[in-house]
Amino acid sequence: MTNGDNEIAGTLTAQEVERYHHDGYLSPVQATTLKRAADLLAHYNAFKARGEAAADEVLRSKPHLVFPWLYDLVRDPAVTGPVSAILGPNLLAWGSSFFAKPAGDPGFVSWHQDANYWGLEPHEILTAWIAFSPSLRENGCMRVLPGSQAAALDHRDTFAKDNLLTRGQEISVDVDENRAVNITLESGEMSLHHVGIVHGSDPNTSDIPRIGFAIRYIASHVRQTGGRTTATLARGEDTHGHFDLEPRPQSEYDAASLVFRQTALARQHAVLFAGVDNPVAG
Ligand SMILES: O=C(O)CCC(=O)C(=O)O
């Protein structure tokens, strides 16, 4: 398979894979060149500048279904190669979300574990969080608790103002923040985090925007426990057929891809959270 960003290794060493399994995350991993990251950010900014009423909602859940440049990133061997070193050769992307904090943005993400919400089994699932802009402590980089993927903790919905998770999901027991590690990234780098790891992030107190694109990858044998939904074939083959496969959008933000995305999300919502708004970003 050719690599979309030729100068990027697109794989992991055995030691890196072992570190991922031990710590529940791996960072940094090169995902794109600096130039490609700048192009991706330019695409993102150009779309935001259009001022579409639904922009934030679309960017939050499965935007790769309406932007060809994101669909291609989801399937890019430079990104899927390292993921595949952990999850195996056959990968689906179950979701994607932007987590964006403009300069000075009060938005934060409470401590949570994704595994609590997604209804996917087994947990051969990880997020590739790709930095479209630098992600630093001062602009609210993601933070993780190494090793915390081993135990499932109780959560509650807070609906807190400024929480970037739609329902303000948070762990309802004490989290020892002294153990947290800052995931700082340069543009074009990514972190990989296990679906069970405790993670969150603080507001952006700087004048540097923090724009991250999170892709939820699953091994192709993973199932949606509550019913059949859709996913994108990201690498290899869909050997199990547990999901209906999502097509590449014909062109940016076209009517057909917008309708397809709405339908896919409606199916996902119906299976996961009947009557609850937007589970995917959480
Ligand atoms: O971007 C952040 O600060 C948090 C991201 C997150 O919660 C996730 O990718 O699951």
PDBQT file of the ligand as one rigid body, heavy atoms in Angstrom, charges set to zero:
ROOT
HETATM    1  O1  LIG A 301      -9.898  17.278  22.312  1.00  0.00    +0.000 OA
HETATM    2  C1  LIG A 301     -10.038  17.112  23.516  1.00  0.00    +0.000 C 
HETATM    3  O2  LIG A 301      -9.656  17.918  24.337  1.00  0.00    +0.000 OA
HETATM    4  C2  LIG A 301     -10.709  15.855  24.020  1.00  0.00    +0.000 C 
HETATM    5  C3  LIG A 301     -10.910  14.839  22.942  1.00  0.00    +0.000 C 
HETATM    6  C4  LIG A 301     -11.684  13.658  23.355  1.00  0.00    +0.000 C 
HETATM    7  O3  LIG A 301     -12.368  13.640  24.351  1.00  0.00    +0.000 OA
HETATM    8  C5  LIG A 301     -11.625  12.484  22.507  1.00  0.00    +0.000 C 
HETATM    9  O4  LIG A 301     -10.980  12.499  21.458  1.00  0.00    +0.000 OA
HETATM   10  O5  LIG A 301     -12.206  11.449  22.876  1.00  0.00    +0.000 OA
ENDROOT
TORSDOF 0
